[in-house]
Amino acid sequence: MITLALLCGIAVVSEAGESQQKGDLAVGKNVYMEICFSCHGMTGDGKGPSWLNTTPRPQVFANPAYMSRFSDRYLYEVVKYGKLAVMKGEVPNSPLEAVAMPSFGDVLEDDQIRKLIELEHALLNGQEPPDPEIKAIFDEACAACHGKGGRGDGERATSKQPPPKSFVSEIQPPPADYTNAALMHRFSDEFRFWLIKEGRLGATEKQGFDTMKPYGHILSDQEVWSVVRYIREVFINGQKQ
Amino acid sequence: MMLLVIVGIFLATAWHPGMAYEAMEVQNGGRVTGMVKFVGTAPAIEQLPITRDETVCGTGSRPSDALVISANGGVQYAVVSLANITKGKPQPSTPDNPRLVQEKCWFTPHVLLVPAGSTVDLFNHDKVMHNIHTTSAKNPVINKAHPSFRKRLRFSLNEPEVVKVRCDMHAWMSAWFVVTDHPYYAVTDAQGAFTLTDIPPGTYTLQVWHETLGQQTQEVTVRATSDAKTVVEFK
């Protein structure tokens, strides 16, 4: 059992190195500066020229605390096939079991959802949870993935890896860390409401919120791996160029 | 889109819902009884590690339901049906909806027959959160959180097909909905046995589908008020 857990841990962590083997840093930089920068920004701050056009706002790559929890394989699939296809399990022969946020609309009242959003804001601001009843709901319904303290490090996310040290989440994409300002500022309250009520797929498909588009039709596999390598090494690992 | 097509082909080859079905009164119907059997050395049952919520889910590992073979070779959880039947008894009308239970972080039953158009009752008897996450081609994907403070969820399944069911919280949990467009379906028991009843006399294609072993068909002739005995073998 311990051996199995160790093997799983190694398998998850080693995925992060896949772009290094399959991608080229210079090619990745070219692709990034030609395409990705327009939303994600030249410095990976999520504030490229088009950043105001999407809800939620573009991913902030220069956010190592959150971004280091992604595996290279997940980033590769999202760039190539688009996030929606990954979330729907439509990527051919994918080794990942991407976990989309489920819907809570059947089990929570709208008012409870709004109070959960208040709780998220409180966590970001370092305040005590405003309402004990909502805290109890959070502990029961949210903490399995998002963690008791809302740091995206629940039992389901971390498996046997030791938080709070940087870890690659067992589930991809990693659950949101409510204390991470760069991440949470991407999400409007309206988006959060529909995300909780309808789940990630419902928010996108029924409510029309944005999500990362596929680029596999214009980028080769090698180019996709290269841009993942560029994001990993330059923005997440902070490697000097 | 490509994967949708691939999944579609897979389901189409793995499953043949019958043509349009007409319900009628069946008198002096016959039965098909038999057994689904594994011939040869049965593979070891896969053990699924229980990795979280151990106070509720238990510790160690649990034997998978994906391939369960009895001492005499009977295959449990195979789905037996008359693939090309066009007329026969109506779908059963029961006061209770088909129900799937989550208890000790396990789905029961592992294979649930759901007449198309039915409402399914999903129960959470555990003190932890589950979520039901389905994979399907024709029915909308379901991905609903199911915390313990809401004991029952409901949803309907309208299109005949096989739907895979998982819980993202507990990766070892899995089940299947078989959404049916006629009542001549059975799931084999722990001995691999099945019975289909009230069948209008005629010759039919008996179809057997199993999640791990695949699919087989064979012809079966049903006579009035008689049993057609059959054994379907997987190797």
Interface residues (C-beta under 8 A of the other chain):
Chain A: M1 L4 A5 A85 K88 G89 E90 V91 P92 E97 V99 A100 P102 S103 F104 D106 V107 I137 E140 A141 A144 C145 E155 R156 S159 K160 I171 G199 L201
Chain B: M1 M2 L3 L4 I6 V7 P49 T51 R52 D53 G60 S61 V128 M129 N131 H133 T135 V141 N143 K144 A145 H146 P147 S148 F149 R150 L153 D168 M169 A171
